[in-house]
Amino acid sequence: MQHDITLTRGPVRLRPLVLGDAAALRALVDEEIWAGMSSPLPRTDAEMAAHLAELIKSPALYGFTVELDGTVVGRTAFYELVPGLRVEIGHTFYARDQWGSTLNPTVKLLLLDHAFTAFSVARVALRCDSRNTRSRGAIQRLGATYEGTLRRFRRAADGTIADAAYFSIIAEEYPAVREGLLERIDR
């Protein structure tokens, strides 16, 4: 979906995803980074552009390019938004050199603040391929609550039908989650 939402905190900027991001995003991905996605790994800039085109035209997805100090370092999105009720955060990957940094907590703080204020949702959900221990750990470190595993939920990038681990943060929990994110960012 084309949108005009831009979110910024310090050197981190989330801006609308555009086709022109294809080469920069393609340069970040490999089999391991892409392992939790539901579509095949884009191996060329043209394949990444086609993948981005599908995301951008999706009426239920707000895609973002993640920049750090003006350099493209990843992608994330809101999807399945029901204003006043719920939204999901996903389609996320980051450059390998950002793993374990303050980037993910900062991105999630920006997205969660927007979800709970501008979208006025009562619930934000996050999910990942249940085999993706790195993503599971990152979601748990955010302070999200594990809700369960949806068995044989979606096709994975490798063609298998994967289980999805589901997590959420509800509005009443968000102040404490937000404080935890700020502590991680400001350490």
Backbone hydrogen bonds in HBPLUS format (Angstrom, degrees):
<---DONOR---> <-ACCEPTOR-->    atom                        ^
c    i                          cat <-CA-CA->   ^        H-A-AA   ^      H-
h    n   atom  resd res      DA  || num        DHA   H-A  angle D-A-AA Bond
n    s   type  num  typ     dist DA aas  dist angle  dist       angle   num
A0007-LEU N   A0014-LEU O   2.85 MM   7  5.03 153.0  1.92 143.0 151.6     1
A0014-LEU N   A0007-LEU O   2.72 MM   7  5.03 166.4  1.74 158.5 162.9     2
A0009-ARG N   A0012-VAL O   2.94 MM   3  5.36 160.6  1.98 154.0 159.2     3
A0012-VAL N   A0009-ARG O   2.99 MM   3  5.36 157.0  2.04 138.8 136.3     4
A0069-ASP N   A0011-PRO O   2.84 MM  58  4.87 162.0  1.87 135.8 141.4     5
A0013-ARG N   A0067-GLU O   2.95 MM  54  5.10 161.9  1.98 143.0 146.3     6
A0067-GLU N   A0013-ARG O   2.82 MM  54  5.10 163.9  1.84 158.2 162.7     7
A0015-ARG N   A0065-THR O   3.12 MM  50  5.49 162.3  2.16 151.9 154.8     8
A0065-THR N   A0015-ARG O   2.83 MM  50  5.49 157.5  1.88 158.4 165.4     9
A0017-LEU N   A0063-GLY O   3.01 MM  46  5.22 158.5  2.06 122.7 120.8    10
A0021-ASP N   A0018-VAL O   2.98 MM   3  5.69 165.8  2.00 121.9 125.8    11
A0022-ALA N   A0019-LEU O   3.06 MM   3  5.72 168.1  2.07 126.0 127.5    12
A0025-LEU N   A0021-ASP O   2.93 MM   4  6.03 165.8  1.95 166.5 171.0    13
A0026-ARG N   A0022-ALA O   2.80 MM   4  5.88 160.9  1.84 153.9 160.1    14
A0027-ALA N   A0023-ALA O   3.06 MM   4  6.18 150.3  2.15 145.2 152.1    15
A0028-LEU N   A0025-LEU O   3.01 MM   3  5.32 150.4  2.10 107.6 116.7    16
A0029-VAL N   A0026-ARG O   3.30 MM   3  5.56 145.2  2.43 106.2 114.6    17
A0034-TRP N   A0030-ASP O   2.98 MM   4  6.03 159.1  2.02 158.2 164.4    18
A0035-ALA N   A0031-GLU O   3.00 MM   4  5.80 115.0  2.44 138.0 152.1    19
A0035-ALA N   A0032-GLU O   3.34 MM   3  5.14 151.6  2.43  96.3 104.4    20
A0037-MET N   A0034-TRP O   2.92 MM   3  5.57 170.0  1.93 132.8 135.9    21
A0157-ALA N   A0037-MET O   2.87 MM 120  5.51 125.4  2.17 162.2 147.8    22
A0048-MET N   A0044-THR O   2.97 MM   4  6.28 155.2  2.03 148.3 155.4    23
A0049-ALA N   A0045-ASP O   2.83 MM   4  6.06 154.7  1.89 147.6 155.0    24
A0050-ALA N   A0046-ALA O   2.96 MM   4  6.22 154.7  2.03 145.5 152.0    25
A0051-HIS N   A0047-GLU O   2.95 MM   4  6.17 154.5  2.01 143.4 150.7    26
A0052-LEU N   A0048-MET O   2.81 MM   4  6.07 162.7  1.84 155.0 159.3    27
A0053-ALA N   A0049-ALA O   2.88 MM   4  6.06 152.8  1.96 145.3 153.1    28
A0054-GLU N   A0050-ALA O   3.18 MM   4  6.47 151.3  2.26 143.8 149.9    29
A0055-LEU N   A0051-HIS O   3.17 MM   4  6.58 157.5  2.23 147.9 153.8    30
A0056-ILE N   A0052-LEU O   2.80 MM   4  6.02 168.9  1.81 161.2 163.9    31
A0057-LYS N   A0053-ALA O   3.02 MM   4  6.12 154.4  2.09 145.5 151.5    32
A0058-SER N   A0055-LEU O   3.15 MM   3  5.23 146.6  2.27 100.5 110.4    33
A0080-GLU N   A0060-ALA O   3.14 MM  20  5.58 137.3  2.34 148.1 158.6    34
A0062-TYR N   A0078-PHE O   2.82 MM  16  5.04 164.5  1.84 144.9 150.2    35
A0078-PHE N   A0062-TYR O   3.06 MM  16  5.04 154.7  2.12 133.8 139.4    36
A0064-PHE N   A0076-THR O   2.79 MM  12  5.31 160.1  1.83 167.0 160.4    37
A0076-THR N   A0064-PHE O   3.11 MM  12  5.31 156.4  2.17 141.2 145.8    38
A0066-VAL N   A0074-GLY O   2.84 MM   8  4.83 176.1  1.84 125.4 125.8    39
A0073-VAL N   A0066-VAL O   2.80 MM   7  5.69 171.2  1.81 155.5 158.6    40
A0068-LEU N   A0071-THR O   2.84 MM   3  5.24 155.4  1.90 145.6 150.0    41
A0071-THR N   A0068-LEU O   3.01 MM   3  5.24 168.1  2.02 115.2 118.5    42
A0095-ALA N   A0073-VAL O   2.81 MM  22  5.21 145.3  1.93 148.8 148.5    43
A0075-ARG N   A0093-PHE O   2.94 MM  18  5.57 152.3  2.02 154.8 161.6    44
A0093-PHE N   A0075-ARG O   3.01 MM  18  5.57 148.2  2.11 147.3 151.8    45
A0077-ALA N   A0090-GLY O   2.88 MM  13  5.43 118.4  2.27 156.2 166.5    46
A0090-GLY N   A0077-ALA O   3.01 MM  13  5.43 158.6  2.05 144.1 150.3    47
A0079-TYR N   A0088-GLU O   2.88 MM   9  5.23 147.2  1.99 142.6 146.9    48
A0088-GLU N   A0079-TYR O   2.87 MM   9  5.23 158.5  1.92 165.9 168.4    49
A0082-VAL N   A0086-ARG O   2.76 MM   4  5.23 164.9  1.78 167.1 163.7    50
A0085-LEU N   A0082-VAL O   2.83 MM   3  5.44 150.5  1.92 147.2 150.9    51
A0086-ARG N   A0082-VAL O   2.98 MM   4  5.23 146.5  2.09 136.2 145.5    52
A0084-GLY N   A0119-PHE O   3.01 MM  35  6.17 154.0  2.08 163.7 170.4    53
A0122-ALA N   A0085-LEU O   2.92 MM  37  5.08 154.1  1.98 112.2 119.6    54
A0123-ARG N   A0085-LEU O   3.16 MM  38  6.42 127.4  2.46 139.3 153.8    55
A0087-VAL N   A0123-ARG O   3.19 MM  36  6.71 137.0  2.39 147.0 159.3    56
A0125-ALA N   A0087-VAL O   2.94 MM  38  6.39 159.0  1.99 149.1 156.1    57
A0089-ILE N   A0125-ALA O   2.94 MM  36  6.37 153.5  2.01 167.2 174.5    58
A0098-GLN N   A0095-ALA O   2.85 MM   3  5.52 163.1  1.88 124.5 129.7    59
A0099-TRP N   A0096-ARG O   3.13 MM   3  5.46 163.4  2.16 112.3 117.5    60
A0101-SER N   A0098-GLN O   3.04 MM   3  5.31 160.2  2.08 131.9 131.0    61
A0106-THR N   A0102-THR O   3.07 MM   4  6.11 153.8  2.14 146.7 154.4    62
A0107-VAL N   A0103-LEU O   2.84 MM   4  6.10 165.5  1.87 164.1 168.2    63
A0108-LYS N   A0104-ASN O   2.89 MM   4  6.02 170.4  1.90 159.6 162.3    64
A0109-LEU N   A0105-PRO O   2.90 MM   4  6.00 149.6  2.00 139.7 148.3    65
A0110-LEU N   A0106-THR O   3.03 MM   4  6.31 163.7  2.06 152.2 155.5    66
A0111-LEU N   A0107-VAL O   2.95 MM   4  6.24 165.0  1.98 154.0 158.1    67
A0112-LEU N   A0108-LYS O   2.76 MM   4  5.78 167.1  1.78 151.8 156.2    68
A0113-ASP N   A0109-LEU O   2.88 MM   4  5.89 163.8  1.90 149.2 154.4    69
A0114-HIS N   A0110-LEU O   3.11 MM   4  6.25 161.7  2.14 143.4 148.5    70
A0115-ALA N   A0111-LEU O   2.83 MM   4  6.05 160.8  1.87 151.1 157.1    71
A0116-PHE N   A0112-LEU O   2.91 MM   4  6.04 173.1  1.92 157.8 158.8    72
A0117-THR N   A0113-ASP O   2.98 MM   4  5.97 138.2  2.16 142.7 153.5    73
A0118-ALA N   A0114-HIS O   2.84 MM   4  5.17 117.4  2.24 126.0 143.3    74
A0119-PHE N   A0114-HIS O   3.16 MM   5  6.61 155.6  2.22 155.2 160.1    75
A0121-VAL N   A0115-ALA O   3.20 MM   6  6.06 176.2  2.21 144.9 145.9    76
A0171-ALA N   A0122-ALA O   2.98 MM  49  5.03 154.2  2.05 130.7 130.8    77
A0124-VAL N   A0169-ILE O   2.88 MM  45  5.32 159.9  1.92 154.3 161.1    78
A0169-ILE N   A0124-VAL O   2.85 MM  45  5.32 148.0  1.95 151.4 161.7    79
A0126-LEU N   A0167-PHE O   2.97 MM  41  5.20 160.1  2.01 133.9 136.9    80
A0167-PHE N   A0126-LEU O   2.84 MM  41  5.20 150.3  1.93 166.6 173.3    81
A0128-CYS N   A0165-ALA O   3.08 MM  37  5.44 147.4  2.19 141.7 151.7    82
A0165-ALA N   A0128-CYS O   2.81 MM  37  5.44 156.6  1.87 169.1 169.0    83
A0132-ASN N   A0129-ASP O   2.87 MM   3  5.42 161.2  1.90 122.1 128.4    84
A0130-SER N   A0163-ASP O   2.97 MM  33  5.56 170.0  1.98 134.2 136.1    85
A0133-THR N   A0131-ARG O   3.04 MM   2  5.84 121.4  2.39 111.6  95.5    86
A0136-ARG N   A0132-ASN O   2.99 MM   4  6.25 165.0  2.01 156.4 161.4    87
A0137-GLY N   A0133-THR O   2.96 MM   4  6.02 163.3  1.99 144.5 148.8    88
A0138-ALA N   A0134-ARG O   3.04 MM   4  6.27 155.4  2.10 145.0 151.9    89
A0139-ILE N   A0135-SER O   2.92 MM   4  6.15 160.0  1.96 155.1 159.7    90
A0140-GLN N   A0136-ARG O   2.96 MM   4  6.20 161.3  2.00 152.1 157.5    91
A0141-ARG N   A0137-GLY O   2.91 MM   4  6.11 154.0  1.98 147.9 155.0    92
A0142-LEU N   A0139-ILE O   3.14 MM   3  5.25 138.7  2.31  98.1 109.7    93
A0143-GLY N   A0140-GLN O   2.99 MM   3  5.41 146.6  2.11 109.2 118.7    94
A0145-THR N   A0168-SER O   2.84 MM  23  5.33 168.6  1.85 156.2 152.6    95
A0168-SER N   A0145-THR O   2.93 MM  23  5.33 143.1  2.07 134.8 146.1    96
A0147-GLU N   A0166-TYR O   2.79 MM  19  5.50 175.9  1.79 147.5 148.9    97
A0166-TYR N   A0148-GLY O   2.82 MM  18  5.54 175.8  1.82 179.4 179.0    98
A0150-LEU N   A0164-ALA O   2.76 MM  14  5.14 160.5  1.80 157.9 156.9    99
A0164-ALA N   A0150-LEU O   2.93 MM  14  5.14 160.4  1.97 142.5 147.9   100
A0153-PHE N   A0162-ALA O   2.78 MM   9  5.97 127.0  2.06 138.7 148.6   101
A0154-ARG N   A0162-ALA O   3.26 MM   8  5.56 164.8  2.28 148.5 153.1   102
A0162-ALA N   A0154-ARG O   2.72 MM   8  5.56 152.2  1.80 172.3 166.2   103
A0156-ALA N   A0160-THR O   2.76 MM   4  5.43 167.1  1.77 162.8 165.7   104
A0159-GLY N   A0156-ALA O   2.90 MM   3  5.30 162.5  1.93 117.7 121.5   105
A0173-GLU N   A0170-ILE O   2.85 MM   3  5.41 138.3  2.03 116.4 128.4   106
A0174-TYR N   A0170-ILE O   3.13 MM   4  6.30 132.1  2.37 148.3 161.2   107
A0174-TYR N   A0171-ALA O   3.20 MM   3  5.17 137.7  2.39  95.9 107.6   108
A0177-VAL N   A0173-GLU O   3.15 MM   4  6.35 163.6  2.18 152.8 157.6   109
A0178-ARG N   A0174-TYR O   2.70 MM   4  5.76 166.0  1.71 163.2 166.2   110
A0179-GLU N   A0175-PRO O   3.05 MM   4  6.29 157.2  2.10 143.7 149.1   111
A0180-GLY N   A0176-ALA O   3.06 MM   4  6.33 156.6  2.12 146.2 152.2   112
A0181-LEU N   A0177-VAL O   2.94 MM   4  6.28 153.2  2.02 151.5 159.1   113
A0182-LEU N   A0178-ARG O   2.90 MM   4  6.19 162.8  1.93 155.2 159.7   114
A0183-GLU N   A0179-GLU O   2.98 MM   4  6.22 154.7  2.04 147.9 154.5   115
A0184-ARG N   A0180-GLY O   3.11 MM   4  6.36 153.9  2.18 143.4 150.0   116
A0185-ILE N   A0181-LEU O   2.90 MM   4  6.16 153.9  1.96 152.6 160.3   117
A0186-ASP N   A0182-LEU O   2.89 MM   4  5.91 162.3  1.92 151.1 155.6   118
